[in-house]
């Protein structure tokens, strides 16, 4: 399950990503990888890369919660070519 705060929803909206699109990612073929960004707490944040029902490739930064089946959306963007390659390899 993905949860999003109002701040996260505003960040997604600024990049033209709807809450519905973000929710579609876990239902579709996806890849979850370690967040390569320095400074992120080890294991706490990951990248969720997937396509929406309409075929749009998106990357979300997600953060673990106390419930291992629930993740918090931090931000997101249109997937880069490298991120899309990670998705096709899975």
VMD Tcl script that draws the C-alpha trace (Angstrom):
set ca {
  {0.00 0.00 0.00}
  {1.20 3.51 -0.80}
  {0.33 6.50 1.37}
  {0.99 10.14 0.52}
  {0.99 13.30 2.60}
  {-0.39 16.56 1.24}
  {3.20 17.73 0.74}
  {4.03 14.64 -1.33}
  {0.85 15.06 -3.39}
  {1.83 18.68 -4.08}
  {5.29 17.56 -5.23}
  {3.75 14.97 -7.55}
  {1.21 17.46 -8.91}
  {4.01 19.93 -9.65}
  {5.42 17.28 -12.01}
  {2.04 16.45 -13.52}
  {1.61 13.17 -11.64}
  {-1.83 12.43 -10.20}
  {-2.49 10.50 -7.00}
  {-4.31 7.89 -9.10}
  {-1.25 7.37 -11.31}
  {0.96 6.92 -8.24}
  {-1.40 4.28 -6.84}
  {-1.34 2.33 -10.13}
  {2.39 1.64 -9.89}
  {2.24 -1.16 -7.33}
  {-0.52 -2.94 -9.28}
  {1.58 -3.02 -12.46}
  {4.93 -4.68 -13.12}
  {7.42 -2.70 -11.06}
  {10.94 -2.59 -9.68}
  {11.93 -1.47 -6.20}
  {15.59 -0.56 -5.90}
  {17.85 1.03 -3.31}
  {17.92 4.80 -3.41}
  {21.38 5.69 -4.72}
  {21.17 9.23 -3.39}
  {23.76 9.93 -0.74}
  {22.41 10.95 2.62}
  {19.32 8.76 2.54}
  {19.11 6.55 5.60}
  {20.19 3.04 4.60}
  {17.14 0.94 3.79}
  {14.60 3.59 4.73}
  {14.05 5.00 1.24}
  {13.82 3.20 -2.06}
  {12.86 3.94 -5.63}
  {9.68 2.44 -7.03}
  {9.82 2.34 -10.83}
  {6.79 1.29 -12.86}
  {4.40 2.21 -15.63}
  {0.93 3.61 -15.12}
  {-2.09 1.96 -16.70}
  {-1.62 4.43 -19.56}
  {2.03 3.39 -20.06}
  {3.73 6.39 -18.45}
  {7.00 5.40 -16.73}
  {7.29 6.98 -13.29}
  {9.76 6.82 -10.43}
  {8.63 7.41 -6.86}
  {10.83 7.83 -3.82}
  {9.15 5.76 -1.12}
  {9.96 5.46 2.57}
  {9.36 2.48 4.81}
  {6.84 2.68 7.64}
  {6.34 0.55 10.76}
  {4.00 -1.64 8.68}
  {6.17 -3.65 6.24}
  {3.35 -3.68 3.66}
  {2.91 0.11 3.65}
  {5.19 2.72 2.09}
  {5.04 6.51 2.26}
  {5.49 8.46 -0.98}
  {8.11 11.20 -0.63}
  {8.26 12.54 -4.21}
  {8.29 11.34 -7.80}
  {9.14 12.16 -11.41}
  {9.03 10.84 -14.96}
  {11.49 7.96 -15.09}
  {14.87 8.57 -16.65}
  {16.25 6.27 -19.36}
  {18.41 4.51 -16.76}
  {15.40 3.96 -14.50}
  {13.30 2.63 -17.41}
  {16.13 0.18 -18.19}
  {15.96 -1.11 -14.59}
  {12.26 -1.71 -15.09}
  {12.70 -3.66 -18.32}
  {15.35 -5.90 -16.76}
  {12.95 -7.16 -14.12}
}
mol new
graphics top color blue
foreach p $ca { graphics top sphere $p radius 0.5 }
foreach p [lrange $ca 0 end-1] q [lrange $ca 1 end] { graphics top cylinder $p $q radius 0.2 }
display resetview
